[in-house]
C-alpha cells in the first residue's frame, strides 16, 4: 500500500471518530439540560394549576421558601392556608426555621390582601394546637394591635386566632398572652356594635379564665363589666362568662345584687315560656342555672336563696325545667334545688314552708329523679 492510500484511510477514520464524539457530546448535553430542567421544576417552580388537591411533596418546601423570602403570592398564601388544615403540614411548617417569622411579617406588613390571607393562615395554623406557645409569642403583639384597629375583618380574624390559642391546654401559651396584656385589649372590644366580634371577645376571655390561673384583682374589672353588660341584651358567651366568675366564691360579693338575680330569672323565664319556640335553648339555660346554683351555695347564699324563693317565677320555672326531657337540664335543676333546700338558715326554711314550695316541687323533682336514675326511687 502506498503512502497516499494510508493517509487517506487515517483521515476517514479521524472523521468518523470526531463524528461519534460530537454525537455523544450532544446527547450528553441534551440529557444534562433535561435533568436540570426537571430538577428546577421539581424543587422550585409550580404552575398555578398545580396548587389544587392534595399538597405535593415538593410543594410545601417551595411555599416555605417563598414565605421566608416574603415573595409569596396571593395564590400561594391561599394554598398554604388550605394546607394548614392538615396537622402534618402545620408541624412541618413550624419546624422549618424562619417560616413562622416570615408569615408574621406578612401579618404586620403593608400589603392589605396578603395581610388578610396571612391571618387566615394563622387561624388554621393555631387551630392545629401545635406549638401554640411559639405562635402566641411571635404573633401576640400584632394580633393585639389589630384588635385595637377600626377594621372589622382584621379584628374578627385576630380574635379568631386568639380563640384558637386560648383553647390550648398549654399553660405557657396562656402566660405569654397574659404577659402581653391580651385580656385588657380584648375586654375593650366587647362593647363593639358587631355581635360576631362580641361573641369572639367573650369567648377569648372565657377561655383565658377557664384554662389559666387568672385570679385576684385582675378579675374585678371583668366582674364589673359582666354584671353591667348582663342588664342589656346578653350574648350567650356573656352568660357562660358569668357562670365562670360565679365559680370563684371570692367574687360573690361583687357579683350578687337583686337586680342581677332578677335579670337571670327573666332570661330563664323568656327561654322557657315567652319565646315562640317552646323548647328551651340549652346553651342559654345551662349557664343561668349554674350561676344561680353557685350563688346559692356561696357566702351570700342566704340572701340569694331568700330572694329567689320569693320570686314569683321561681315555682313555674322549677316545675318546667324539672319536667323537661333534657336530662342535662334536669340534673342542673336538681343541683340548684339541693343547694337551696340544704341551706341551714332558718329564714330560708321558713319561706319554703310558708310558700308551700315543697308541695309544689316534690312531685316534679321525684319524676325528674326517676327519669335520671330509676333505681334511686325503685323502693318508693
PyMOL commands that set and color helices and strands:
alter all, ss='L'
color gray80, all
select helices_A, chain A and resi 3-43+48-50+57-69+74-83+87-95+99-107+112-127+132-147+152-166+171-179+182-191+195-211+218-229+236-246+249-255+258-274+282-296+301-309+314-323+327-341+346-354+357-372+374-377
alter helices_A, ss='H'
color red, helices_A
deselect
rebuild
show_as cartoon
